[in-house]
Amino acid sequence: MWTSNPFTINNQYFINLLKEEWELVTLSTGKQQYKAVGKDLYMLQTDLVIRWDPEMLTAAQDFASDNQLFLAEFRAAWTRLMNADRFDGPFKNLCAAQTAQDDLPTSRSS
C-alpha cells in the first residue's frame, strides 16, 4: 500500500515517497519491493525513480508541499485522459463529434 488511506485522492503518496526511509525487501512471493522502515507502506522501484531523478524530484516536492496544486494538476490530467479520443476514436465508432458549445444551455433574450 502506498498510503494509509488508498481511497482518498490527495498528495499523501508524494509525502510518503519523500519523507520515508525505504529498504528493499523480498516478499513471500519472491518479488522485491521497497518498504518504509517501521511502517506497512510499500513502493515499487518505479515509484522511487521519481525520488532519484532530479527533474521528477522537483515535481514530487511541489506536490508533497501543496495538496491544492496536486489536486488541480490531477484534475486537469484526469479530464484530458477521460476526453482523449472521446468523439473520434481509432475505429471511428464513438460518439458523434460535438463542440463544447453544443453542451451549453441556450439563453433567451427578454
Stockholm file with secondary structure:
# STOCKHOLM 1.0

chainA/1-110         MWTSNPFTINNQYFINLLKEEWELVTLSTGKQQYKAVGKDLYMLQTDLVIRWDPEMLTAAQDFASDNQLFLAEFRAAWTRLMNADRFDGPFKNLCAAQTAQDDLPTSRSS
#=GR chainA/1-110 SS CCSSCTTSCSTHHHHHHHHSCEEEEECTTSCEEEEETTSSCEECHHHHHHHHSHHHHHHHHHHHHCHHHHHHHHHHHHHHHHHTTSSSCTTSCSSCCCCHHHHSCCCCCC
#=GC SS_cons         CCSSCTTSCSTHHHHHHHHSCEEEEECTTSCEEEEETTSSCEECHHHHHHHHSHHHHHHHHHHHHCHHHHHHHHHHHHHHHHHTTSSSCTTSCSSCCCCHHHHSCCCCCC
//
